[in-house]
């Protein structure tokens, strides 16, 4: 099921970024895990409905309560230099506030390489036009995710806006029920 596949991609990407895991290539370079290295092809189709979800993880059969759906306007590929995550990310359980979350997001993607040689990698950015969304409003959610009070990070969600989101975080929308 596409919905479940997308949710697991987000969970795995978050775990990988938080723990710094990846597969080491023969030359010792840190690489993204093979299942996360490329976005799903349907996410890169102009005009396609794509979805980003967060929250609800860990509860079997519980759908994510917060989401964003939009139409793909375009996409671009970018070679990014590998950056080391700050050392305190290993022990930091929760971010203190929204500003700390935004500061962390500006540093992503990054990783922990205790013994691997860092290497550049490709990131695919999807530019999308938001169509529908559900974001948390409770203050307790301010430092929990990218969606908060009608925003994606610090960008307002409105139909005429265009957001750039890492394609690995997106998946195709579910078909509408008749």
ZIPETA-V985069 format. One record per residue. N is the residue number from 0. RES is the residue in one letter. PHI is phi in whole degrees, -180 to 180 (NA if undefined). PSI is psi in whole degrees, 0 to 359 (* if undefined). Layout:
N/RES/PHI/PSI
N/RES/PHI/PSI
This chain:
0/X/NA/128
1/X/-59/320
2/X/-58/311
3/X/-66/320
4/X/-60/317
5/X/-65/320
6/X/-64/316
7/X/-67/326
8/X/-60/315
9/X/-65/316
10/X/-62/313
11/X/-65/320
12/X/-63/316
13/X/-62/316
14/X/-64/318
15/X/-65/316
16/X/-67/322
17/X/-70/324
18/X/-97/346
19/X/77/17
20/X/-80/153
21/X/-174/177
22/X/-101/136
23/X/-85/130
24/X/-79/172
25/X/-58/327
26/X/-82/4
27/X/86/4
28/X/-78/142
29/X/-77/129
30/X/-125/155
31/X/-68/150
32/X/-56/140
33/X/-58/324
34/X/-71/345
35/X/-112/358
36/X/-70/333
37/X/-131/142
38/X/-74/162
39/X/-63/137
40/X/-58/326
41/X/-67/341
42/X/-74/341
43/X/-99/17
44/X/-97/119
45/X/-58/135
46/X/88/350
47/X/-75/144
48/X/-81/127
49/X/-125/161
50/X/-137/142
51/X/-120/137
52/X/-133/152
53/X/-155/160
54/X/85/164
55/X/78/359
56/X/-69/148
57/X/92/348
58/X/-107/116
59/X/-59/126
60/X/77/7
61/X/-95/121
62/X/-79/149
63/X/-61/131
64/X/-78/342
65/X/-123/135
66/X/-157/166
67/X/-143/128
68/X/-118/143
69/X/-159/173
70/X/-101/133
71/X/-70/123
72/X/-93/315
73/X/-167/177
74/X/-147/159
75/X/-144/149
76/X/-102/143
77/X/-141/131
78/X/-82/124
79/X/-113/137
80/X/-71/146
81/X/-71/135
82/X/-125/143
83/X/-81/136
84/X/-70/149
85/X/-56/142
86/X/-60/327
87/X/-70/351
88/X/-67/334
89/X/-64/325
90/X/-106/348
91/X/-73/110
92/X/-76/311
93/X/-135/144
94/X/-77/148
95/X/-76/321
96/X/-154/180
97/X/-63/321
98/X/-62/321
99/X/-65/320
100/X/-64/315
101/X/-64/321
102/X/-64/318
103/X/-63/315
104/X/-62/327
105/X/-67/338
106/X/-91/348
107/X/-81/152
108/X/-79/148
109/X/-149/176
110/X/-158/172
111/X/-108/122
112/X/-127/93
113/X/-71/323
114/X/-133/355
115/X/-89/152
116/X/-85/122
117/X/-63/146
118/X/-140/148
119/X/-64/158
120/X/-144/166
121/X/-96/135
122/X/-118/135
123/X/-107/122
124/X/-102/128
125/X/-103/127
126/X/-93/122
127/X/-130/153
128/X/-104/114
129/X/-61/139
130/X/-118/316
131/X/-144/152
132/X/-162/160
133/X/-138/116
134/X/-120/153
135/X/-74/150
136/X/-119/343
137/X/-66/137
138/X/-56/329
139/X/-61/338
140/X/-89/356
141/X/-55/321
142/X/-107/16
143/X/-96/336
144/X/-165/179
145/X/-73/330
146/X/-91/131
147/X/-167/126
148/X/45/53
149/X/75/19
150/X/-124/151
151/X/-111/112
152/X/56/248
153/X/-114/15
154/X/-99/126
155/X/-65/139
156/X/-88/116
157/X/-153/151
158/X/-57/332
159/X/-90/356
160/X/-76/160
161/X/-130/121
162/X/-109/146
163/X/-107/123
164/X/-131/140
165/X/-57/124
166/X/-61/335
167/X/-68/344
168/X/-90/354
169/X/-109/157
170/X/-148/163
171/X/-64/143
172/X/-64/152
173/X/-71/148
174/X/-63/145
175/X/-67/144
176/X/-78/138
177/X/-70/*
